[in-house]
Amino acid sequence: MNKFLTGAMTGALALTGFAAQAADDVTLQLKWVTQAQFAGYYVALDNGFYADEGLDVTIKPGGPDIAPAQVIAGGGADVVLDWMPSALASREKGLNVVNIAQPFASSGMMLTCRKDSGIASPADFAGKTLGVWFFGNEYPFLSWMSQLGLSTDGGDDGVTVLKQGFNVDPILQGQADCVSTMTYNEYWQIIDAGLTADDLIVFKYEDQGVATLEDGMYVLEENLNDAAFVDRMVRFVRASMKGWKWAEANPDAAAMIVLENDASGAQTEEHQKRMMGEIAKLTAGSNGALDIAAYERTVASLMSGGSDPVITAEPTGAWTHAITDAALN
């Protein structure tokens, strides 16, 4: 009996070792630093959802000098997270990235303004200084200003664009009337710095009809011709979406998992829990499959830039349901 059990255990260990050796590597490049914006992926890693799919996943944090498109173009990742305006602009320039999944159903992007600047509606933007993120994040803003008929070259009939760092200092120090914020991050940095909600007026891109899709999963089109790569992505998406739904259902626990994976130690428990609560509102209702109507609205917004649109032609082949169909159905 003992001999049989010993033999069975040895066989089981051998199989476990074989499975570990056989795990398929996947490298994910994040859009930004480790934070609850990416909780679903860290949850999937820590809860063993990737391992259950036979995957060995490496998550690479982003930062102010890291552009996901450049990383994937250089072979530094199998899949990257990016905002669709940036991805479609990259595609039009020749980097054939394809959206394979879209965990975020709605946009968290806002322009947050001080009420004492005299701004009560977008009609009051003219003559004001607005803080804008670049590195591909400027495209939704530029499209919005174009639709409003506002030049971004300054003057009384346009807006002055302040190239905003990834902080809210310009609105706190009086350098800008408005700054770019996300519902889950920078807005709360302003509140934590001492301004109150009554001091501010926010313009959500969703409410202005110029919202574009954020934090989608993108791969290189050429890799989708490789059956083994497709299989890895099917398993990756399935495990990732399991992570996202777990994070939605357990936001505080998900925030703690993020903190445990933050090598920088820069995040706080209060901020990450608050962020995860807001992020859950953006991923709610998504099963990971790209909503074609939302995609078409994004494309229409990006092409409506008058003489200087973000993209000049309707993309073809920029998305696929093949991965999510196989992963989720």
Sequence and secondary structure as in RCSB ss.txt:
>XXXX:A:sequence
MNKFLTGAMTGALALTGFAAQAADDVTLQLKWVTQAQFAGYYVALDNGFYADEGLDVTIKPGGPDIAPAQVIAGG
GADVVLDWMPSALASREKGLNVVNIAQPFASSGMMLTCRKDSGIASPADFAGKTLGVWFFGNEYPFLSWMSQLGL
STDGGDDGVTVLKQGFNVDPILQGQADCVSTMTYNEYWQIIDAGLTADDLIVFKYEDQGVATLEDGMYVLEENLN
DAAFVDRMVRFVRASMKGWKWAEANPDAAAMIVLENDASGAQTEEHQKRMMGEIAKLTAGSNGALDIAAYERTVA
SLMSGGSDPVITAEPTGAWTHAITDAALN
>XXXX:A:secstr
 HHHHHHHHHHHHHHHHHHHHH EEEEEE SSSSSGGGHHHHHHHHTTHHHHTTEEEEEE   TT  HHHHHHTT
S SEEEE HHHHHHHHHTT  EEEEE    S  EEEEEEGGGT SSGGG TT EEEE  TTTTHHHHHHHHHHT 
BSB STTB EEEE  SSSHHHHTTS SEEEEETTTHHHHHHHTT  GGGEEEEETTTTT     SEEEEEGGGGG
 HHHHHHHHHHHHHHHHHHHHHHHSHHHHHHHHHHT TT    HHHHHHHHHHHHHHHTT  SS  HHHHHHHHH
HHH  TTS S SS  SS B SHHHHHHH 
